Amino acid sequence: MILSKRSRVDSKILKRKGDNFEIGRDLGMFWGNYFSKLDKRIKLYRNYKKWLQDDEIDERRGKLLTNMVQHFPALFHELVGMNIGINESEIGFKASLFGLFTCWLAETDLSFEEYNGCSSVLLPIKNGFYLAHSDEYDEPYPLVVADVSLKTADNTFQFISISHPFQLLGSVAGMNRNFAFQGNSIGCSKVIFEKIQNTWHERIIPKTVFTRMMLEKSSIAEIKTLYQNYASTLPNHHYVVFSDMAYSIEVKPSAEIELIVQDPQGDQPHIHTNHFLKDPSYEWEYTDEGKESRERWNILNKKMAGVKSPEQIKRKFKKYLKEYIQDGEKLIDRTSGAFFFTIQQGKPLSCECELNYHGTPRFSISTN
C-alpha cells in the first residue's frame, strides 16, 4: 500500500480509495468544499464558476469528449463522479458535466498565448535520480496532493497525484511504486496551435488524459505505447524517472506522432523548460520575443553548474524561482508549487512538496 509521511498539514494530502466513480466523486467534493470557503469576489472563484457552469457543447470540444469516452470509458465514470461530487458540495452553484470537462482540458482550452511555464532539473545520484519541478503559470493556483488506491475491474492501482482544481489526477505530476513523472508545457506558434485544433480527429485525446493514465502504468514501454496509440492535444514534455533509468520524452501532436526518448547519462543535471531542446526553430515555443524559454533554460543551466547533491539542487532551484524575473514579476510569484522527488533503488519513492498558494508550509509524501 501507499503510506504518507505527513507533516502537520494533513489537510493538504487527500487519502482516497475506491473505483473510478468514487475517486472522482471524492475529488469533486474536495474541490467544491475548498472553493466554497474562498472569497466569491476573487478571480480564481469567478473563473472556475464560469467554466464549471458552461454547458454549451461546441463541436471541437465535444469531439474531444467523444474521443475520451470511446477510448478511456473509465475516465468518463471519473468525470461523472466528479461532477456529482461538486454538486453535492457546498460550492454554491451547479456545475455542468461539459463545463467540468472543459476544466479537464486545461491548457488545451486556452489560446496559443496563454500556456507556458514550468521548469525542471533532473540529477543522477547514487543508485537513482533526484528531480526538481515547478508548476508555473500567470499566478499561483491551489494544488492538491492525493494518496490514491484505485480499484478497477482487473487491478488495484496505488499512486500519488498532484493536480490542479477540478482536473484529472496527475495533471501536475505523480508517482507510483515504479517511477515518478512531471510535465512541461511546450509552447507553439499561432499557426501550429490552430492547425492542431483543426485536426482533432479520432486519435486526438486531451493532454491531461495521458498524465492521468500514466499513473496506472508500470514501465516505459507502456508509457511509450500510450503516446504512440493516441495523439495529444498539445505539445508537451515529461521526465519519467525510474531508479535505474530516467527518460526525457518530448511529444509533438501531429499526424505522424514524434516521440523522442533521451537517456540522461553521467552525473550532470538534465534541464527542461518550455521548448523542444533539439529543435532550432522557434515554431514550438511561444513568447513575445521567441526567446523566453531558452533564456530561462540557459539561466537554470548556469545555476546548476557543478551541483553534485540533491541539497544543492533544491537550494539553487528555489533561489532561481525567487530571483528570475518574468514579465516584471519574480517567478516564485507565478509558481503554484515546487516539488522535489527522490527515486533510488531499494527505497520508497518520495516527494517533498512546497505549495505556494496562501503560503502553505512544505510537507513530504512517499510510497511504500
Disulfide bonds with the S-S distance in Angstrom:
none
